[in-house]
Amino acid sequence: MNKKISGKNIIMFALMILFLIPLVSAAWVQPLDCDKLTNEEFISKTEYTEEEMFCFYGSGYQEGEEVKVSLENEERKISGEYSASKGGILTSINSFINNLVAGVYNLFVRGESNTVQYSEKIIVRGEDPEIPEFTTIAAGLVLIGAGIIISKKRKQNE
């Protein structure tokens, strides 16, 4: 029996390994793209908007260990408390961190025995300020210029 191995089968096998067998005893964490979790895709993400929810995944924690996951910078700290599940898996699949505020953050997981920091910065982008279009600015400048020219001509004719 010759059976083809599809990409979907490979992904499912990799997820089974991640969930069932802890890779190493050292604890680690990484941010995820929450939108991709609905398709059972675990894709790392480091840039978010204020409207998005923050998701993460980690391993190497003690089963049942209570940890605090936080995004921190010099001005604020956004955090939530989580419990490591069977096999020492730490995930936000059922509970997300929201209310993000624009800034550049470090991701920390503080457990009973140690603190783990994600190696890359987490960037939360705010709304871009509205910048008037060039045509709007140009029209205003033309009107101002025309007003100055007309006033100078009137002064010359007087």
Helices and strands as residue ranges (DSSP letters): H 7-20, E 28-32, H 34-37, E 47-49, E 55-59, E 66-72, E 77-83, G 86-88, E 90-91, E 103-110, E 115-117, E 122-125, H 134-157
